[in-house]
Amino acid sequence: MDTQARRALVVRGGWDGHVPVECTDRFIPFIEENGFSVEVSDTLDSYLDAESLSGTDLILQIWTMGEITKEQREGLDKAIRAGTGFAGWHGGVADAFRADLEYNFIVGGQFISHPHGFVDYDVNVLPDKADHPIVKGIEKFHVHTEQYYIHADPSNDVLATTTFPAHENYPWIEGVVMPAVWTRTWGDGRVFVTTVGHKLDDLDTPEVRTIIERGLLWATR
């Protein structure tokens, strides 16, 4: 494929607390440098344009706590099934449309809680995934941010996990190992998700940035 012909769609919006404009602006230059033309959209109606989506190789979505119509979700679903890559991080993808079960099925995980608020924690790459192109060369990294407790699809290909400390209201979660980076397929499409990325300096953590950049390229058609 001629990489100069690749197209990416950045769909951003929803809750302002996840700074969807500023955080996606961090990665648009990287996407362009890798041979994509980039379209930026602030409306989920972009998922209604079947003709445009059919020529889109990658969708980067950061849209937290929104509502998606059945028609919009069906358009996204069809595009991914046909081979368009889908990627995102934190609530922009794993806490996007809580009420839409089919959307959550596509993503492979749904945010439930961040019981500790902001907390220091490690993200550990699974030893048997050490050679995966998204995490190769990274064993673990440390962040101070929200630690996402999620409900996850067992069919995900989990690349990295995080372990929860005890919590006074939920002491039973101590030692729970939770996916933090995963991929999956949806039809002919690839999906990439990491739960890290609440704030801008999370995205500036070298390992986080590397994993997201690689994840975007991996997910591409």
VEXMARZA-836799 format. One record per residue (C-alpha): residue number from 1; x, y negated, z negated. Coordinates in Angstrom, 1 decimal. Layout:
BEGIN
MINU  num       X       Y       Z
MINU  NUM       X       Y       Z
...
***
This chain:
BEGIN
MINU  num       X       Y       Z
MINU    1     0.0     0.0     0.0
MINU    2     1.1    -3.5     0.8
MINU    3     1.5    -5.0    -2.7
MINU    4     1.0    -8.5    -1.4
MINU    5    -2.6    -7.5    -0.5
MINU    6    -3.5    -6.5    -4.1
MINU    7    -6.3    -8.4    -5.8
MINU    8    -7.0    -8.9    -9.5
MINU    9   -10.1   -10.3   -11.1
MINU   10    -9.7   -11.9   -14.6
MINU   11   -13.1   -12.0   -16.4
MINU   12   -13.0   -14.0   -19.6
MINU   13   -15.5   -15.5   -22.0
MINU   14   -17.6   -14.5   -25.1
MINU   15   -16.5   -15.4   -28.6
MINU   16   -14.0   -18.3   -28.6
MINU   17   -12.2   -16.9   -31.6
MINU   18   -10.3   -14.5   -29.3
MINU   19    -9.2   -17.5   -27.2
MINU   20   -10.1   -15.7   -23.9
MINU   21    -8.7   -18.5   -21.7
MINU   22    -5.4   -19.0   -23.5
MINU   23    -4.7   -15.3   -23.9
MINU   24    -5.4   -14.3   -20.3
MINU   25    -3.4   -17.3   -19.1
MINU   26    -0.4   -15.6   -20.8
MINU   27    -0.6   -12.8   -18.3
MINU   28    -1.9   -14.3   -15.0
MINU   29     1.6   -15.4   -14.0
MINU   30     2.9   -11.8   -14.6
MINU   31     0.1   -10.4   -12.4
MINU   32     0.8   -12.9    -9.7
MINU   33     4.5   -12.2    -9.8
MINU   34     3.7    -8.5    -9.2
MINU   35     2.1    -9.3    -5.9
MINU   36    -1.6    -9.9    -6.8
MINU   37    -3.9   -12.7    -5.7
MINU   38    -5.8   -13.6    -8.9
MINU   39    -9.4   -14.7    -9.1
MINU   40   -10.5   -16.0   -12.5
MINU   41   -14.2   -15.8   -13.5
MINU   42   -16.1   -17.1   -16.6
MINU   43   -19.3   -15.2   -15.7
MINU   44   -20.2   -11.6   -15.9
MINU   45   -22.1   -12.1   -12.6
MINU   46   -18.8   -11.3   -11.0
MINU   47   -19.7    -7.7   -11.6
MINU   48   -22.7    -8.1    -9.3
MINU   49   -20.6    -8.8    -6.2
MINU   50   -20.2    -5.3    -4.9
MINU   51   -18.3    -6.4    -1.8
MINU   52   -15.7    -8.4    -3.7
MINU   53   -15.3    -5.7    -6.4
MINU   54   -14.7    -3.0    -3.7
MINU   55   -11.6    -4.9    -2.6
MINU   56   -10.4    -5.6    -6.2
MINU   57    -7.6    -3.4    -7.5
MINU   58    -7.5    -4.6   -11.1
MINU   59   -10.0    -6.1   -13.5
MINU   60    -8.6    -7.7   -16.7
MINU   61   -11.5    -8.4   -19.0
MINU   62   -11.4   -10.4   -22.2
MINU   63   -15.0   -11.0   -23.3
MINU   64   -15.8   -10.5   -27.0
MINU   65   -19.2    -9.9   -28.6
MINU   66   -21.3   -10.7   -25.5
MINU   67   -24.2    -9.2   -23.7
MINU   68   -24.1    -7.6   -20.4
MINU   69   -27.1    -6.9   -18.2
MINU   70   -27.8    -3.4   -16.9
MINU   71   -27.1    -4.7   -13.4
MINU   72   -23.8    -6.3   -14.3
MINU   73   -22.7    -3.1   -16.1
MINU   74   -23.7    -0.9   -13.3
MINU   75   -21.7    -3.1   -10.9
MINU   76   -18.6    -2.7   -13.1
MINU   77   -19.2     1.0   -13.5
MINU   78   -19.5     1.6    -9.8
MINU   79   -16.3    -0.4    -9.1
MINU   80   -14.2     1.5   -11.6
MINU   81   -15.6     4.9   -10.5
MINU   82   -14.5     3.9    -6.9
MINU   83   -10.9     3.2    -8.1
MINU   84   -10.8    -0.4    -9.4
MINU   85    -8.5    -0.5   -12.5
MINU   86   -10.0    -1.8   -15.8
MINU   87    -7.8    -3.2   -18.6
MINU   88    -8.0    -5.3   -21.7
MINU   89    -7.1    -5.6   -25.3
MINU   90    -8.6    -6.0   -28.8
MINU   91   -12.2    -7.3   -29.0
MINU   92   -12.1    -8.5   -25.4
MINU   93   -12.6    -5.0   -24.2
MINU   94   -13.3    -2.8   -27.3
MINU   95   -15.8    -5.2   -28.9
MINU   96   -17.3    -6.7   -25.7
MINU   97   -20.9    -5.4   -25.4
MINU   98   -21.9    -3.6   -28.6
MINU   99   -25.4    -2.9   -27.5
MINU  100   -24.5    -1.2   -24.2
MINU  101   -23.7     2.4   -24.8
MINU  102   -22.7     3.1   -21.2
MINU  103   -20.1     0.3   -21.3
MINU  104   -18.6     1.8   -24.5
MINU  105   -18.5     5.1   -22.7
MINU  106   -16.4     3.6   -19.9
MINU  107   -14.0     2.0   -22.4
MINU  108   -13.6     5.1   -24.6
MINU  109   -13.8     3.3   -27.9
MINU  110   -15.9     0.9   -29.9
MINU  111   -14.7    -1.5   -32.6
MINU  112   -16.3    -0.7   -36.0
MINU  113   -14.4    -2.8   -38.5
MINU  114   -11.1    -4.4   -39.5
MINU  115   -11.5    -3.7   -43.2
MINU  116    -8.2    -5.3   -44.4
MINU  117    -8.6    -8.5   -42.3
MINU  118    -5.1    -9.6   -41.4
MINU  119    -2.6    -7.0   -42.6
MINU  120     1.0    -5.8   -41.9
MINU  121     1.0    -2.5   -40.1
MINU  122     3.0    -0.4   -37.7
MINU  123     2.0     1.0   -34.3
MINU  124     3.7     4.3   -33.6
MINU  125     4.1     5.8   -30.1
MINU  126     3.2     9.6   -30.1
MINU  127     6.4    11.6   -29.6
MINU  128     4.9    13.6   -26.9
MINU  129     3.9    10.4   -25.0
MINU  130     7.4     8.9   -25.2
MINU  131     8.0     9.2   -21.5
MINU  132     4.6     7.7   -20.5
MINU  133     5.4     4.6   -18.3
MINU  134     3.3     2.3   -20.5
MINU  135     5.2     3.1   -23.7
MINU  136     8.6     4.4   -22.5
MINU  137    11.5     3.1   -24.6
MINU  138     9.2     2.0   -27.4
MINU  139     9.0     4.1   -30.6
MINU  140     7.1     1.8   -32.9
MINU  141     6.5    -1.9   -33.6
MINU  142     5.2    -4.0   -36.5
MINU  143     2.5    -6.6   -36.4
MINU  144     0.6    -8.8   -38.9
MINU  145    -2.9    -9.0   -37.5
MINU  146    -6.3    -7.3   -37.5
MINU  147    -6.1    -3.5   -37.7
MINU  148    -9.0    -2.1   -35.7
MINU  149   -11.0     0.8   -37.0
MINU  150   -12.8     2.3   -34.0
MINU  151   -15.0     5.1   -32.9
MINU  152   -13.0     6.8   -30.1
MINU  153   -13.7     9.2   -27.3
MINU  154   -11.7    12.4   -27.8
MINU  155   -11.1    12.6   -24.0
MINU  156    -8.8     9.5   -24.2
MINU  157    -5.1     9.9   -23.6
MINU  158    -3.9     8.3   -26.8
MINU  159    -0.4     6.9   -26.5
MINU  160     0.1     5.2   -29.8
MINU  161    -1.6     5.2   -33.2
MINU  162    -1.8     3.2   -36.5
MINU  163    -2.4     4.6   -40.0
MINU  164    -4.7     2.9   -42.4
MINU  165    -3.9     2.1   -46.0
MINU  166    -6.5     2.5   -48.7
MINU  167    -9.1    -0.2   -49.2
MINU  168   -10.9    -0.9   -52.4
MINU  169   -14.3    -0.6   -50.8
MINU  170   -13.4     2.3   -48.5
MINU  171   -10.7     4.3   -50.4
MINU  172   -11.4     7.3   -48.2
MINU  173    -9.8     5.7   -45.2
MINU  174    -6.3     5.9   -46.7
MINU  175    -4.1     7.9   -44.3
MINU  176    -6.6     7.8   -41.4
MINU  177    -4.7     7.8   -38.1
MINU  178    -6.4     5.6   -35.5
MINU  179    -5.8     5.2   -31.8
MINU  180    -4.2     1.8   -31.0
MINU  181    -3.2     2.3   -27.3
MINU  182    -5.0     4.6   -24.9
MINU  183    -5.7     5.3   -21.3
MINU  184    -8.5     7.2   -19.6
MINU  185   -10.0     7.8   -16.2
MINU  186   -13.5     6.9   -15.1
MINU  187   -14.3     8.5   -11.8
MINU  188   -11.4     7.5    -9.6
MINU  189   -10.5     4.5   -11.8
MINU  190    -8.0     4.1   -14.5
MINU  191    -8.8     2.3   -17.9
MINU  192    -6.1     0.9   -20.2
MINU  193    -6.9    -0.4   -23.7
MINU  194    -4.9    -1.6   -26.7
MINU  195    -6.6    -2.7   -29.9
MINU  196    -3.8    -5.1   -30.8
MINU  197    -4.2    -8.7   -29.7
MINU  198    -6.4   -10.8   -32.0
MINU  199    -4.3   -14.0   -31.7
MINU  200    -1.8   -15.5   -29.4
MINU  201     1.3   -14.6   -31.4
MINU  202     0.3   -10.9   -31.3
MINU  203     0.6   -11.1   -27.6
MINU  204     4.1   -12.6   -27.9
MINU  205     5.3    -9.6   -29.9
MINU  206     7.8    -8.1   -27.3
MINU  207     6.5    -4.6   -27.6
MINU  208     2.8    -5.7   -27.3
MINU  209     3.5    -7.8   -24.3
MINU  210     5.5    -5.0   -22.6
MINU  211     2.7    -2.5   -23.3
MINU  212     0.0    -4.8   -21.9
MINU  213     2.0    -5.7   -18.8
MINU  214     2.8    -2.1   -18.1
MINU  215    -0.9    -1.2   -18.8
MINU  216    -2.1    -3.7   -16.3
MINU  217     0.1    -2.2   -13.6
MINU  218    -0.7     1.4   -14.6
MINU  219    -4.4     0.8   -14.4
MINU  220    -4.2    -0.8   -10.9
MINU  221    -5.8     1.1    -8.1
***
